[in-house]
Amino acid sequence: MVNNMKLKYKLIFFYIIVVMIPVLIVGFTLTNYFRDGALTRAIDQATNNVEKIKSQLSSKLRVPTDISNLLYFNEELEQLVNTNYPSILELTKAYLNYTDFKEYVLRYREISNIRFFIDNPTLVDDMSIAPLTPEVQARSWYKKATQSSQIYWMYIPDKEPYINSPKGTINKLSLVRQVPYPEYNKSGVLMVQVVQDELNQMLYQEPFDTIIIDEQGYIVAAKNPQLVGSTVDAFDLGMDVQSKSKGVFTAEVKDQDSYVIIDEMTPALSISKLKIISVFETKSILSDANKVSQLGLFIVGGVLLVALVLVYTISLLTSNRLLRLSRQLNQVALGNLNVVSRIDGTDEIGQLSRQFNYMVASINQLINQVIESNEKNSTLEIAQREIKLKMMASQIHPHFLFNALESIRMNAHLRGEKEIANIVRLLGKLMRKNLEVGRERAPIKEEIEMIRSYLEIQKFRYEDRLEYEIEFDPAAAEVMIPPLIIQPLVENSVVHGLENKEGTVHVNIAITLDENKEVQVVVMDDGIGMKEGRLSEIMEVITKAEEEEQGRIGLRNVQQRLTLYYGAEHGLRISSREGEGTRITFSIPTDSKLKS
């Protein structure tokens, strides 16, 4: 489908697939990454802030706890609250002599007031020590305190005054605990009130809305001080925080998607728990990330749009230039060789235009050369016909020679000279094959027959000085090779192997077909061999295309024919050691075509 599209549409299509879509995907992915990163950082910050507030709150509540422990065992307080006073004068003296409550309030900034309630009608309420009244006994905080001897932390709101006076309202987070006096068969309730500003200041610097609530759901401290005293329902968290102990939750707070971080703590020696709640809107956290993302997407979109316009413009210019070149090619195809391309530019299309002009000029030149060549070939063909007639006439002489050799062989055979007759037959056969060397290729089996004839003639000459062995794989019998490609190597082994060596020389010829379907030819002798320097000279001689020396003409001829037919990798490989002999190998691919 793509191959059928025009070039300009291809460029635009690949631009959209390869550039625009991946960039948009990366842009949206990075946007989501920034959004998720901003949320994660906000959650981590809020969680760390809650942990910090938790630690600070624990430290601030430690002071009231320690004071309550001191007063729990305070004998002066025990004597003061359990004595029945006969007159106001004695009660006043007792109150003036007991200053522990005032000293604790003055010494510790966390303490707002200390109160003690006990059933003693002779006491008078002086805002520190007060007699127990039915109104106090009916309050929820008093009932909870008298249930056990543990410490309770709770917010005591305005609607529960401990005396019928506006001055008696608490409206603070307070520690309440029962103080038993077994000797008097009584018990009192101690109340330590915490300074509200101390709690609110912990939350004042928090970046998110943060509150602290007690087990009753009252807000005991908040970043917004106006929320103190109201219940958590007024904060509109959109979830039941009393059932949650700790974690990060999503909720709709005041119709806004928000994250709620909840943690709880148990003050030292207390059985009451306080919860710290931090809330932040998702929108506020993501506003900066969204601005950056929108700006980034706007810039990316603008760049992509500009790039698209540029790609379209370039594709249009390129396709128009190629269309002009295509029309000029059509003119050449129709036979108009006078076309000249005038496409400007030094880019690839401009180079094609110049190459087109060069091609047209070359075609004109080649046509002229072909015309001249045809005229020369006509003249040469006439001359070749005359030479052929002369060569046919000259064939009378070889036929005469073959007939003469045959007559000598028959005469020797009739006289009983069978060995001489056989040698003459082999010589005639060898000469006939040499005269047929004009053939382009011949089967290996015919080459082997000629080699065997040659070796028999040489053995007739040298008798016991020459021994030979031919190993021939029948599977390679029909493989076609250039004629007289192996025989010169055998002749080289016989002539140079017997040279300057006493005793018998062994010549081995091995022709095999390997697993790669290549014919491997090995010609080896155990003659006198060559020195390394001489071997290098021979290799240099046979690899030269032209050589004035007449030595090693057979080897050079074989080397050149092998490389021309099959390539340099199938040329001769010669190895030799002085006194040990010489080994010549080459290979022929069975499925290759002869080079022209």
MARNUGU-966547 format. One line per field, with one value per residue (C-alpha): y negated, z, x negated; residue in three letters. Coordinates in nm, 2 decimals. Layout:
residues N
v c(Y/...) $
w c(Z/...) $
u c(X/...) $
kolse c(ALA/...) $
//
This chain:
residues 596
v c(0.00/-0.24/-0.18/-0.31/-0.64/-0.95/-1.07/-1.38/-1.17/-0.91/-1.18/-1.32/-0.97/-0.86/-1.20/-1.14/-0.78/-0.82/-1.17/-1.32/-1.03/-0.92/-1.28/-1.32/-0.99/-1.10/-1.44/-1.29/-1.03/-1.30/-1.51/-1.22/-1.16/-1.51/-1.50/-1.17/-1.31/-1.62/-1.42/-1.18/-1.47/-1.63/-1.31/-1.25/-1.61/-1.58/-1.25/-1.39/-1.69/-1.47/-1.27/-1.60/-1.72/-1.39/-1.42/-1.78/-1.70/-1.41/-1.64/-1.91/-1.66/-1.51/-1.81/-1.79/-1.42/-1.46/-1.73/-1.50/-1.22/-1.46/-1.58/-1.22/-1.15/-1.50/-1.47/-1.84/-1.83/-1.52/-1.69/-2.01/-1.86/-1.61/-1.84/-1.96/-2.33/-2.48/-2.84/-3.03/-3.19/-2.85/-2.75/-3.08/-3.02/-2.67/-2.79/-3.06/-2.81/-2.57/-2.73/-2.42/-2.48/-2.84/-2.76/-2.49/-2.73/-3.00/-2.77/-2.58/-2.76/-2.45/-2.47/-2.70/-2.60/-2.31/-2.21/-1.96/-1.84/-1.64/-1.57/-1.81/-2.06/-2.27/-2.37/-2.68/-2.71/-2.93/-2.84/-2.58/-2.36/-2.31/-2.10/-1.84/-1.95/-1.76/-1.96/-1.84/-1.48/-1.48/-1.58/-1.32/-1.39/-1.35/-1.02/-0.89/-0.99/-0.80/-0.48/-0.40/-0.54/-0.59/-0.92/-1.06/-1.33/-1.50/-1.83/-1.99/-2.23/-2.54/-2.35/-2.16/-2.42/-2.27/-2.55/-2.78/-3.07/-3.20/-3.21/-2.84/-2.74/-2.53/-2.49/-2.33/-2.00/-1.88/-1.59/-1.43/-1.15/-1.01/-1.05/-0.80/-0.86/-0.53/-0.66/-0.89/-0.65/-0.92/-1.01/-1.33/-1.42/-1.62/-1.83/-1.98/-2.23/-2.29/-2.63/-2.64/-2.87/-2.62/-2.36/-2.59/-2.72/-2.37/-2.38/-2.75/-2.69/-2.38/-2.42/-2.20/-2.22/-2.02/-1.94/-1.73/-1.56/-1.36/-1.03/-1.22/-1.38/-1.73/-1.94/-2.02/-2.21/-2.34/-2.55/-2.76/-2.85/-2.91/-2.53/-2.45/-2.33/-2.21/-1.85/-1.68/-1.67/-2.05/-2.00/-1.81/-1.54/-1.33/-1.02/-0.86/-0.94/-0.79/-0.44/-0.51/-0.45/-0.54/-0.59/-0.80/-0.82/-1.00/-1.19/-1.48/-1.76/-2.05/-1.92/-1.91/-1.60/-1.58/-1.35/-1.29/-1.18/-1.03/-0.93/-0.87/-0.89/-0.78/-1.02/-0.87/-0.68/-0.75/-0.53/-0.80/-0.85/-1.17/-1.18/-1.41/-1.48/-1.67/-1.75/-1.90/-1.95/-1.76/-2.06/-2.29/-2.05/-1.98/-2.35/-2.42/-2.08/-2.14/-2.48/-2.34/-2.05/-2.27/-2.50/-2.20/-2.05/-2.39/-2.43/-2.07/-2.11/-2.43/-2.27/-1.97/-2.19/-2.40/-2.08/-1.94/-2.25/-2.22/-1.85/-1.92/-2.21/-2.00/-1.70/-1.92/-2.07/-1.73/-1.56/-1.84/-1.81/-1.43/-1.47/-1.69/-1.43/-1.15/-1.34/-1.37/-1.00/-0.93/-1.14/-0.92/-0.60/-0.73/-0.76/-1.13/-1.14/-1.52/-1.58/-1.79/-1.81/-2.15/-2.07/-2.30/-2.23/-2.02/-1.77/-1.41/-1.51/-1.77/-1.50/-1.27/-1.54/-1.57/-1.19/-1.18/-1.42/-1.21/-0.90/-1.04/-1.16/-0.81/-0.64/-0.86/-0.78/-0.40/-0.41/-0.56/-0.30/-0.02/-0.14/-0.16/0.18/0.35/0.22/0.36/0.69/0.73/0.69/0.93/1.19/1.20/1.24/1.52/1.72/1.71/1.83/2.11/2.24/2.24/2.42/2.69/2.75/2.78/3.06/3.30/3.29/3.41/3.68/3.80/3.81/4.01/4.26/4.30/4.36/4.62/4.80/4.81/4.94/5.22/5.32/5.35/5.54/5.79/5.84/5.91/5.57/5.52/5.27/5.05/5.09/4.98/4.68/4.57/4.60/4.39/4.13/4.11/4.08/3.80/3.61/3.64/3.49/3.21/3.12/3.11/2.84/2.59/2.72/2.49/2.77/3.15/3.40/3.49/3.85/3.76/3.55/3.86/4.08/3.83/3.81/4.19/4.21/3.94/4.12/4.46/4.30/4.14/4.47/4.64/4.38/4.38/4.74/4.79/4.43/4.33/4.47/4.31/4.35/4.20/4.17/4.07/4.03/4.16/3.90/3.63/3.81/3.60/3.27/3.04/2.86/2.67/2.92/2.97/2.81/3.10/3.26/2.96/3.00/3.38/3.30/3.05/3.31/3.57/3.34/3.14/3.43/3.66/3.37/3.41/3.69/4.05/4.33/4.36/4.06/4.12/3.90/3.91/3.75/3.73/3.60/3.60/3.44/3.28/3.20/2.85/3.01/2.88/3.09/3.10/3.17/3.26/3.34/3.44/3.58/3.66/3.51/3.27/2.99/2.62/2.37/2.11/1.83/2.02/2.11/1.74/1.65/1.92/1.79/1.44/1.56/1.77/1.49/1.23/1.18/1.14/1.27/1.26/1.57/1.89/2.10/2.22/2.14/2.44/2.34/1.98/2.09/2.32/2.04/1.78/2.02/2.11/1.76/1.65/1.94/1.96/1.67/1.61/1.82/2.13/2.06/2.28/2.34/2.46/2.59/2.74/2.83/2.89/3.26/3.36/3.28/3.05/3.04/2.85/2.81/2.63/2.66/2.64/2.55/2.79/2.55/2.24/2.09/2.04/1.67/1.51) $
w c(0.00/0.09/-0.25/-0.42/-0.24/-0.38/-0.23/-0.05/0.11/0.21/0.38/0.56/0.66/0.80/0.98/1.15/1.24/1.33/1.48/1.57/1.73/1.94/2.05/2.15/2.34/2.52/2.60/2.75/2.94/3.08/3.18/3.37/3.52/3.64/3.78/3.96/4.09/4.22/4.40/4.54/4.67/4.82/4.99/5.12/5.25/5.42/5.57/5.70/5.84/6.02/6.17/6.28/6.44/6.61/6.76/6.87/7.02/7.21/7.36/7.46/7.62/7.82/8.05/8.17/8.21/8.43/8.64/8.69/8.81/9.07/9.19/9.20/9.49/9.64/10.01/10.06/9.80/9.97/10.31/10.16/9.97/10.24/10.54/10.67/10.74/11.03/10.89/10.58/10.75/10.80/10.44/10.31/10.50/10.36/10.00/10.05/10.18/9.89/9.58/9.37/9.11/9.06/9.04/8.77/8.56/8.58/8.52/8.22/7.92/7.80/8.11/8.10/8.43/8.69/8.85/9.12/9.20/9.51/9.73/10.02/10.10/10.32/10.01/9.80/9.43/9.37/9.00/9.11/9.38/9.37/9.56/9.37/9.25/9.08/8.76/8.75/8.83/8.53/8.28/8.04/8.11/8.48/8.43/8.20/8.45/8.74/8.54/8.59/8.72/8.37/8.20/7.95/7.70/7.57/7.45/7.69/7.49/7.60/7.63/7.93/8.19/8.52/8.72/8.65/8.55/8.22/8.38/8.43/8.06/7.95/7.57/7.56/7.53/7.89/8.08/8.33/8.57/8.89/9.21/9.48/9.85/10.02/10.37/10.34/10.13/9.86/9.52/9.33/8.96/8.84/8.53/8.36/8.08/7.78/7.64/7.31/7.13/7.20/7.00/6.72/6.67/6.58/6.28/6.18/5.95/5.78/5.40/5.41/5.62/5.93/6.24/6.56/6.69/7.01/7.04/7.06/6.72/6.86/6.69/6.96/6.73/6.38/6.13/6.12/6.49/6.42/6.37/6.73/6.93/6.64/6.54/6.26/6.06/6.03/5.84/5.57/5.49/5.30/5.49/5.84/5.98/6.32/6.16/6.00/6.20/5.97/5.60/5.28/5.14/4.86/4.92/4.82/5.07/5.01/4.66/4.57/4.50/4.78/4.96/5.33/5.54/5.88/6.17/6.53/6.86/7.22/7.47/7.73/8.01/7.84/7.71/7.49/7.13/6.93/6.55/6.32/5.99/5.70/5.38/5.05/4.73/4.42/4.20/4.40/4.39/4.02/3.92/3.87/3.71/3.48/3.38/3.30/3.11/2.91/2.82/2.72/2.51/2.35/2.26/2.13/1.93/1.78/1.69/1.54/1.33/1.20/1.12/0.94/0.72/0.65/0.57/0.33/0.16/0.12/-0.01/-0.26/-0.39/-0.41/-0.58/-0.84/-0.92/-0.95/-1.17/-1.41/-1.41/-1.48/-1.78/-1.92/-1.87/-2.06/-2.35/-2.36/-2.34/-2.65/-2.83/-2.79/-2.71/-2.74/-2.40/-2.15/-1.78/-1.62/-1.26/-1.03/-0.69/-0.55/-0.36/-0.47/-0.72/-0.87/-0.89/-1.06/-1.32/-1.40/-1.41/-1.64/-1.88/-1.85/-1.93/-2.24/-2.36/-2.29/-2.48/-2.78/-2.76/-2.72/-3.02/-3.24/-3.10/-3.18/-3.53/-3.58/-3.41/-3.64/-3.94/-3.80/-3.71/-4.06/-4.20/-3.93/-4.00/-4.37/-4.26/-4.02/-4.28/-4.50/-4.20/-4.13/-4.48/-4.44/-4.10/-4.25/-4.52/-4.25/-4.07/-4.33/-4.15/-3.81/-3.97/-4.16/-3.83/-3.66/-3.95/-3.95/-3.57/-3.61/-3.88/-3.65/-3.36/-3.58/-3.72/-3.37/-3.25/-3.53/-3.45/-3.08/-2.95/-2.74/-2.50/-2.79/-2.95/-2.63/-2.58/-2.94/-2.88/-2.57/-2.75/-3.03/-2.78/-2.59/-2.91/-3.02/-2.68/-2.71/-3.05/-2.90/-2.65/-2.82/-2.64/-2.36/-2.10/-2.07/-1.80/-1.54/-1.64/-1.98/-1.80/-1.59/-1.90/-2.06/-1.73/-1.71/-2.07/-2.00/-1.68/-1.87/-2.14/-1.88/-1.68/-2.01/-2.03/-1.67/-1.57/-1.20/-1.13/-1.15/-0.95/-0.96/-0.80/-0.90/-0.64/-0.82/-0.67/-0.92/-0.80/-0.97/-1.30/-1.49/-1.34/-1.63/-1.61/-1.85/-2.05/-1.97/-1.63/-1.43/-1.68/-1.67/-1.29/-1.32/-1.59/-1.36/-1.08/-1.31/-1.48/-1.17/-0.93/-1.12/-1.17/-0.96/-0.75/-0.74/-0.68/-0.73/-0.73/-0.63/-0.79/-0.63/-0.78/-0.56/-0.70/-0.44/-0.39/-0.05/0.16/0.00/-0.34/-0.45/-0.64/-0.45/-0.67/-0.51/-0.71/-0.49/-0.54/-0.32/-0.54/-0.44/-0.35/-0.34/-0.10/0.04/-0.16/-0.49/-0.40/-0.35/-0.69/-0.87/-0.70/-0.82/-1.17/-1.21/-1.07/-1.33/-1.63/-1.86/-1.81/-2.04/-1.88/-2.05/-1.73/-1.55/-1.85/-1.77/-1.41/-1.51/-1.77/-1.53/-1.26/-1.50/-1.64/-1.29/-1.17/-1.49/-1.47/-1.10/-0.92/-0.72/-0.42/-0.65/-0.78/-0.72/-0.37/-0.37/-0.07/-0.09/0.13/0.00/0.00/0.08/-0.23/-0.36/-0.32/-0.55/-0.47/-0.61/-0.59/-0.85/-0.76/-0.93/-0.95/-1.07/-1.43/-1.63/-1.64/-1.98) $
u c(0.00/-0.28/-0.45/-0.14/-0.14/-0.29/-0.62/-0.48/-0.21/-0.47/-0.68/-0.37/-0.25/-0.59/-0.63/-0.29/-0.38/-0.75/-0.75/-0.41/-0.24/-0.55/-0.61/-0.24/-0.26/-0.57/-0.42/-0.11/-0.32/-0.54/-0.24/-0.09/-0.43/-0.46/-0.10/-0.17/-0.50/-0.33/-0.07/-0.33/-0.54/-0.23/-0.13/-0.48/-0.50/-0.16/-0.26/-0.59/-0.41/-0.16/-0.44/-0.61/-0.28/-0.24/-0.58/-0.52/-0.18/-0.32/-0.59/-0.34/-0.10/-0.38/-0.39/-0.03/-0.07/-0.38/-0.20/0.10/-0.13/-0.28/0.06/0.18/-0.06/-0.06/0.01/0.07/0.35/0.49/0.50/0.64/0.94/1.04/1.05/1.38/1.34/1.55/1.53/1.45/1.15/0.98/1.07/0.92/0.60/0.57/0.63/0.36/0.11/0.15/-0.02/-0.11/0.16/0.06/-0.31/-0.25/-0.04/-0.30/-0.60/-0.47/-0.33/-0.14/0.09/0.39/0.55/0.57/0.89/0.98/1.34/1.42/1.73/1.66/1.94/1.71/1.51/1.57/1.50/1.20/1.15/0.89/1.06/1.43/1.69/1.87/2.22/2.50/2.43/2.07/2.16/2.40/2.12/1.99/1.62/1.68/1.86/1.58/1.31/1.48/1.50/1.13/0.81/0.66/0.59/0.84/0.78/1.09/1.22/1.48/1.70/1.89/2.21/2.08/1.98/1.86/2.03/2.32/2.11/1.98/1.63/1.65/1.65/1.35/1.36/1.01/0.84/0.81/0.66/0.90/0.83/0.97/0.75/0.85/0.81/0.87/0.81/1.11/1.31/1.34/1.20/1.16/1.13/0.83/0.85/0.55/0.64/0.40/0.34/0.53/0.28/0.00/0.19/0.30/-0.06/-0.17/0.06/0.03/-0.27/-0.13/-0.07/0.24/0.56/0.48/0.69/0.66/0.97/1.05/1.24/1.57/1.51/1.44/1.18/0.92/0.68/0.68/0.49/0.81/0.87/1.24/1.29/1.18/1.48/1.68/1.72/1.54/1.87/1.84/1.52/1.71/1.45/1.70/1.60/1.62/1.28/1.37/1.36/1.02/0.70/0.42/0.36/0.40/0.75/0.93/1.25/1.46/1.41/1.64/1.72/1.35/1.14/0.90/0.65/0.70/0.40/0.50/0.28/0.35/0.15/0.20/0.05/-0.18/0.01/0.34/0.61/0.76/0.65/0.62/0.63/0.44/0.60/0.44/0.64/0.53/0.72/0.59/0.66/0.44/0.15/0.19/0.24/-0.14/-0.20/0.10/-0.03/-0.38/-0.22/0.01/-0.28/-0.49/-0.21/-0.15/-0.51/-0.54/-0.22/-0.35/-0.68/-0.50/-0.27/-0.56/-0.75/-0.45/-0.43/-0.80/-0.77/-0.48/-0.67/-0.99/-0.79/-0.61/-0.93/-1.10/-0.81/-0.79/-1.16/-1.13/-0.83/-1.03/-1.31/-1.06/-0.92/-1.27/-1.33/-1.01/-1.15/-1.47/-1.25/-1.07/-1.40/-1.47/-1.84/-1.87/-1.70/-1.90/-1.79/-1.82/-1.71/-1.91/-2.05/-2.34/-2.14/-2.07/-1.81/-2.05/-2.31/-2.06/-1.99/-2.36/-2.40/-2.10/-2.28/-2.59/-2.39/-2.23/-2.58/-2.72/-2.43/-2.50/-2.87/-2.80/-2.56/-2.84/-3.09/-2.85/-2.81/-3.19/-3.23/-2.97/-3.16/-3.49/-3.32/-3.19/-3.54/-3.68/-3.42/-3.53/-3.89/-3.80/-3.62/-3.94/-4.15/-3.90/-3.94/-4.32/-4.29/-4.07/-4.33/-4.60/-4.42/-4.56/-4.90/-4.77/-4.56/-4.86/-5.06/-4.79/-4.77/-5.15/-5.15/-4.87/-5.07/-5.38/-5.16/-5.01/-5.35/-5.49/-5.19/-5.23/-5.59/-5.51/-5.63/-5.32/-5.48/-5.60/-5.26/-5.09/-5.32/-5.26/-4.88/-4.90/-5.11/-4.86/-4.58/-4.76/-4.84/-4.47/-4.36/-4.61/-4.47/-4.12/-4.22/-4.00/-3.70/-3.57/-3.52/-3.56/-3.46/-3.72/-3.72/-3.87/-4.14/-4.22/-4.26/-4.50/-4.70/-4.72/-4.84/-5.10/-5.23/-5.25/-5.46/-5.69/-5.71/-5.82/-6.10/-6.21/-6.12/-6.17/-6.27/-5.90/-5.60/-5.26/-4.92/-4.58/-4.30/-3.98/-3.64/-3.38/-3.12/-3.34/-3.37/-3.11/-3.22/-3.31/-3.65/-3.87/-4.08/-4.45/-4.41/-4.56/-4.80/-5.05/-5.08/-5.15/-5.41/-5.57/-5.59/-5.74/-6.00/-6.11/-6.07/-6.31/-6.55/-6.87/-6.73/-6.85/-6.62/-6.25/-6.01/-5.65/-5.38/-5.03/-4.72/-4.40/-4.07/-3.78/-3.44/-3.40/-3.09/-3.07/-3.03/-3.37/-3.62/-3.95/-4.26/-4.59/-4.91/-5.21/-5.56/-5.85/-6.12/-6.39/-6.15/-6.23/-6.37/-6.13/-6.29/-6.25/-5.89/-5.81/-5.97/-5.76/-5.44/-5.52/-5.59/-5.27/-5.04/-5.16/-4.94/-5.24/-5.59/-5.89/-6.05/-5.97/-6.00/-5.69/-5.47/-5.25/-5.19/-5.12/-4.88/-4.69/-4.68/-4.55/-4.28/-4.16/-4.13/-3.96/-3.71/-3.64/-3.80/-4.12/-4.01/-4.02/-4.38/-4.69/-4.82/-5.18/-5.38/-5.73/-6.03/-6.37/-6.45/-6.09/-5.89/-5.62/-5.24/-5.00/-4.63/-4.33/-3.95/-3.67/-3.31/-3.07/-2.78/-2.96/-2.95/-3.26/-3.37/-3.36) $
kolse c(MET/VAL/ASN/ASN/MET/LYS/LEU/LYS/TYR/LYS/LEU/ILE/PHE/PHE/TYR/ILE/ILE/VAL/VAL/MET/ILE/PRO/VAL/LEU/ILE/VAL/GLY/PHE/THR/LEU/THR/ASN/TYR/PHE/ARG/ASP/GLY/ALA/LEU/THR/ARG/ALA/ILE/ASP/GLN/ALA/THR/ASN/ASN/VAL/GLU/LYS/ILE/LYS/SER/GLN/LEU/SER/SER/LYS/LEU/ARG/VAL/PRO/THR/ASP/ILE/SER/ASN/LEU/LEU/TYR/PHE/ASN/GLU/GLU/LEU/GLU/GLN/LEU/VAL/ASN/THR/ASN/TYR/PRO/SER/ILE/LEU/GLU/LEU/THR/LYS/ALA/TYR/LEU/ASN/TYR/THR/ASP/PHE/LYS/GLU/TYR/VAL/LEU/ARG/TYR/ARG/GLU/ILE/SER/ASN/ILE/ARG/PHE/PHE/ILE/ASP/ASN/PRO/THR/LEU/VAL/ASP/ASP/MET/SER/ILE/ALA/PRO/LEU/THR/PRO/GLU/VAL/GLN/ALA/ARG/SER/TRP/TYR/LYS/LYS/ALA/THR/GLN/SER/SER/GLN/ILE/TYR/TRP/MET/TYR/ILE/PRO/ASP/LYS/GLU/PRO/TYR/ILE/ASN/SER/PRO/LYS/GLY/THR/ILE/ASN/LYS/LEU/SER/LEU/VAL/ARG/GLN/VAL/PRO/TYR/PRO/GLU/TYR/ASN/LYS/SER/GLY/VAL/LEU/MET/VAL/GLN/VAL/VAL/GLN/ASP/GLU/LEU/ASN/GLN/MET/LEU/TYR/GLN/GLU/PRO/PHE/ASP/THR/ILE/ILE/ILE/ASP/GLU/GLN/GLY/TYR/ILE/VAL/ALA/ALA/LYS/ASN/PRO/GLN/LEU/VAL/GLY/SER/THR/VAL/ASP/ALA/PHE/ASP/LEU/GLY/MET/ASP/VAL/GLN/SER/LYS/SER/LYS/GLY/VAL/PHE/THR/ALA/GLU/VAL/LYS/ASP/GLN/ASP/SER/TYR/VAL/ILE/ILE/ASP/GLU/MET/THR/PRO/ALA/LEU/SER/ILE/SER/LYS/LEU/LYS/ILE/ILE/SER/VAL/PHE/GLU/THR/LYS/SER/ILE/LEU/SER/ASP/ALA/ASN/LYS/VAL/SER/GLN/LEU/GLY/LEU/PHE/ILE/VAL/GLY/GLY/VAL/LEU/LEU/VAL/ALA/LEU/VAL/LEU/VAL/TYR/THR/ILE/SER/LEU/LEU/THR/SER/ASN/ARG/LEU/LEU/ARG/LEU/SER/ARG/GLN/LEU/ASN/GLN/VAL/ALA/LEU/GLY/ASN/LEU/ASN/VAL/VAL/SER/ARG/ILE/ASP/GLY/THR/ASP/GLU/ILE/GLY/GLN/LEU/SER/ARG/GLN/PHE/ASN/TYR/MET/VAL/ALA/SER/ILE/ASN/GLN/LEU/ILE/ASN/GLN/VAL/ILE/GLU/SER/ASN/GLU/LYS/ASN/SER/THR/LEU/GLU/ILE/ALA/GLN/ARG/GLU/ILE/LYS/LEU/LYS/MET/MET/ALA/SER/GLN/ILE/HIS/PRO/HIS/PHE/LEU/PHE/ASN/ALA/LEU/GLU/SER/ILE/ARG/MET/ASN/ALA/HIS/LEU/ARG/GLY/GLU/LYS/GLU/ILE/ALA/ASN/ILE/VAL/ARG/LEU/LEU/GLY/LYS/LEU/MET/ARG/LYS/ASN/LEU/GLU/VAL/GLY/ARG/GLU/ARG/ALA/PRO/ILE/LYS/GLU/GLU/ILE/GLU/MET/ILE/ARG/SER/TYR/LEU/GLU/ILE/GLN/LYS/PHE/ARG/TYR/GLU/ASP/ARG/LEU/GLU/TYR/GLU/ILE/GLU/PHE/ASP/PRO/ALA/ALA/ALA/GLU/VAL/MET/ILE/PRO/PRO/LEU/ILE/ILE/GLN/PRO/LEU/VAL/GLU/ASN/SER/VAL/VAL/HIS/GLY/LEU/GLU/ASN/LYS/GLU/GLY/THR/VAL/HIS/VAL/ASN/ILE/ALA/ILE/THR/LEU/ASP/GLU/ASN/LYS/GLU/VAL/GLN/VAL/VAL/VAL/MET/ASP/ASP/GLY/ILE/GLY/MET/LYS/GLU/GLY/ARG/LEU/SER/GLU/ILE/MET/GLU/VAL/ILE/THR/LYS/ALA/GLU/GLU/GLU/GLU/GLN/GLY/ARG/ILE/GLY/LEU/ARG/ASN/VAL/GLN/GLN/ARG/LEU/THR/LEU/TYR/TYR/GLY/ALA/GLU/HIS/GLY/LEU/ARG/ILE/SER/SER/ARG/GLU/GLY/GLU/GLY/THR/ARG/ILE/THR/PHE/SER/ILE/PRO/THR/ASP/SER/LYS/LEU/LYS/SER) $
//
